[in-house]
Amino acid sequence: MDTYLPHMRAGGIYRLHNFFGSNNKTLYRVSEPSVTITFSSTSVLSELEDCSVCFPGDRFRFYGYEEFNAACDLKGDLYDYVGHIKLVNGQVLNDSLVVDEAEIASTRRVLLHVQTHDGPVMKMYLWDKAASDFGERFKASGGTASVILVTTLNPKRYGGLYHQLFLIILRSALSLSSMASSRIFMDSDVQATRDYLNWLNSNLDVAKRVDANVVTKTETVTIGELFSYVKQADAKVVAWFECIATIDVVHGSRWYYIGCGGCHTKATKESTTLMCKKCGKSDIVGVAQYLAKISVYDNNDQAVFVLLGDSGHELSEKKASELVESYFEANEDEGSDHLVSVPQALIDTIGQTRKFIVKVSTHNLTGKTQTLTVTKVLTPEDPDIGVNLEESDGERVKRAAENIEGEEPKRAKCG
């Protein structure tokens, strides 16, 4: 195609000599025509200036949740999707969202949560070129793009090879996966995205609602079952689970970090200022954010959880910034580099039984760490809310978890 594509233009009509013709395959078919034309090394392409032949215009073949669900894992026709983005790699779509192109280049993957009108939320995996194209287009939009159209998607259910327990948990997770033929369009690129963008701008209240049967709904498991999932040889899917456990230890290691006031990424200290590598700003306002490790247990097992962002606030009912500011107000002689000890608000949680929404991350699946990230904290009596993972501040500071330094655990004592 490198030979011919530079000489072709949209809307042009061409005569092709010397080509291969074959019946269209039935597996992963990308269009309705029954014949496929393939270029050869001897193909000759010439443009027709005046042609009275009429060709039907290209059109998208859109599927919604129900159609994709019915076609799941059948390896049949590949259909197109249009809707709005709710999450990008676990981060909420907002003005401060910055897509890490280096991370996309490394992982060759982008995970979106998408929704059409007020229907169910679905996961969409963009791979390889589709992932890099998304990163480029999203950056070009200034991080404001909200509507996405992706062609030729393969509906799949991840988890079919897992242990029976996790087969039950993950069978409901319908996902859309891009193929080599997939193309990305956003916001005003084509008429279909422009039409959807007009609908979205007129129905923001509807678009913000999440269906009760949202795909990101969590399942309740024990600590032992969490680790069983991590150890599964085929477990490659980042997932969220509910886990009810009792707090046993608040570790004496650093329980907070200073993050960017915008994106909450860990700030880098310069000689006289703080900078944010993610935002690219060299002089930012630093805000204390939770990075607290706790040991928990249930009937049979123990684990170490790390509380990030809002999850620490939900557990202690105090913001990290408030606790740090209160300490320095009461200890004016201490320098800004002084490490604030574990606050009483966290110590008082020892012995409490809570419902934790826990993320099994890529680092857990690859064996880099056994520490599990908490994205939300509830009381065990709280009703099933189909947890809105989108609002988890912990996802916005997930990189901070990678910088936790291992220390000997210290049991915090009350008083």
C-alpha positions, -999 to +999 in steps of 0.1 A: +000+000+000+030+023+004+033+022-033-002+031-042-017+050-012+004+083-017-011+086-052-047+081-041-072+107-030-105+105-012-134+103-036-113+094-066-122+066-090-095+043-102-090+014-127-069-015-114-050-039-136-035-072-124-049-081-091-061-111-071-098-118-065-111-141-038-142-148-018-145-128+014-136-148+045-164-155+069-142-151+100-137-115+112-153-101+081-148-063+080-174-054+053-205-068+036-192-074+000-186-110-007-154-105-028-120-093-017-096-075-041-059-079-033-031-059-049-001-078-064+035-067-072+024-062-108-007-042-101-012-010-121-035+018-108-048+046-129-072+074-121-103+079-142-110+115-149-145+112-162-165+082-150-203+077-151-202+046-129-219+051-095-206+033-065-225+030-032-210+052-005-191+037+024-211+035+056-204+025+091-220-006+106-228+004+141-236-021+169-248-013+204-243-033+236-270-058+229-258-066+194-222-069+205-232-091+234-251-114+211-221-116+187-195-121+215-167-147+208-184-158+175-155-146+154-180-133+128-184-099+112-166-070+128-188-040+135-183-004+144-189+015+176-197+052+184-202+066+218-186+088+245-156+081+266-159+078+304-125+066+314-090+066+298-067+040+314-088+043+346-087+081+347-118+103+346-123+124+315-117+159+327-097+191+319-066+178+338-064+144+321-031+139+303-025+108+283+010+093+287+022+086+252+054+070+265+033+045+285+011+038+254+042+032+233+055+008+260+023-012+267+009-008+231-025-007+247-052+018+258-081+008+280-113+029+276-146+027+293-172+038+268-210+043+267-236+049+240-263+073+251-275+061+286-268+024+279-244+000+297-207+010+301-183-013+282-146-018+282-128-011+249-092-022+244-072-004+217-041-023+206-009-013+188-016+013+160-051+019+172-037+027+207-010+051+193-035+068+170-058+074+199-030+089+219-020+112+191-056+123+184-064+128+221-033+149+226-041+170+195-076+177+209-060+192+240-074+165+261-110+176+253-121+149+229-151+130+243-167+112+214-151+082+198-158+060+168-138+028+163-143+005+133-142-033+130-142-042+167-141-078+180-165-084+210-148-107+236-153-119+271-120-121+289-115-147+316-129-178+299-097-198+307-095-189+344-103-209+375-140-217+378-145-190+405-131-163+383-149-176+352-181-167+371-167-133+381-155-123+347-180-138+323-201-107+325-173-084+314-181-078+278-152-060+261-145-046+227-111-052+212-096-034+182-082-053+152-054-045+127-082-031+105-096-007+131-096+030+126-102+058+151-124+089+146-131+115+173-155+145+179-157+163+146-138+139+123-168+125+104-205+131+103-213+102+126-191+116+154-204+151+148-240+139+152-232+121+184-213+151+197-244+172+192-265+147+211-239+146+239-239+183+243-277+184+245-279+155+270-250+159+294-273+149+324-282+116+307-246+109+297-233+114+332-256+087+346-242+051+349-264+021+344-269+000+375-255-030+356-223-012+346-196-035+334-172-023+360-195-036+387-173-054+413-176-089+428-171-098+465-142-121+472-120-131+501-083-122+505-074-157+496-095-156+464-078-123+455-043-139+456-056-170+438-067-147+409-033-130+408-015-164+407-036-178+378-013-184+349-038-169+324-047-139+346-038-110+324-068-087+329-067-058+354-098-061+375-116-047+405-130-067+434-149-061+467-131-074+498-144-072+534-115-072+558-105-059+593-077-034+597-048-048+618-018-025+613-013+010+601+023+009+588+048+035+601+062+041+567+055+074+549+017+077+547+014+106+523+032+122+494+032+157+479+014+157+446+005+181+418-026+201+427-039+194+392-033+158+382-022+145+416+010+129+402+039+128+427+057+161+425+094+164+419+113+188+441+136+213+425+159+237+443+132+262+452+101+249+434+080+218+428+075+205+392+051+180+377+066+158+350+031+147+338+017+182+334+051+195+322+049+225+347+080+236+365+063+256+393+032+239+408+013+240+441+019+208+460-009+191+479-006+163+504-022+130+491-027+097+509-002+070+503-008+049+534-001+012+538-023-009+561-024-046+569-058-063+569-071-097+575-103-118+571-111-152+584-081-170+569-057-146+552-038-114+555-028-088+529-012-053+526-034-026+511-023+008+500-047+037+503-044+063+476-062+096+472-099+096+481-098+061+496-077+074+525-101+102+530-131+078+530-114+056+557-102+083+580-128+110+572-100+135+570-081+148+539-044+142+539-038+179+532-058+189+563-039+165+586-005+176+573-014+213+576-027+208+611+005+191+622+027+220+610+004+246+625+009+228+658+046+223+653+058+256+637+095+248+645+095+218+622+109+223+587+089+216+555+110+184+549+100+169+582+080+137+579+047+139+596+040+109+618+010+086+613-020+107+623-045+096+650-073+096+624-056+066+608-046+049+640-082+050+652-092+028+622-074-002+636-099-029+645-125-015+620-140-039+595-146-022+561-155-031+525-126-023+503-128-019+465-094-033+455-077-031+421-056-060+409-031-040+387-006-050+361+022-049+387+003-075+407-003-097+377+034-096+367+046-103+403+063-069+408+043-063+440+018-081+463+006-048+477-030-042+465-044-008+457-076+004+473-097+027+452-127+031+475-136+023+511-172+015+523-187+002+555-199-035+551-235-024+555-233+000+525-257-012+497-242-025+465-237+007+445-222-009+413-192+011+423-185+041+401-148+034+395-146+065+374-145+089+403-116+071+421-089+095+428-066+066+435-065+059+397-052+094+391-023+088+415-016+051+406+020+059+397+027+069+433+021+033+444+051+022+423+074+044+444+065+029+478+097+020+496+096-013+515+100-008+553+096-030+583+059-029+593+053-010+625+021-015+645+007+019+653-006+022+688-035+044+700-026+071+726 
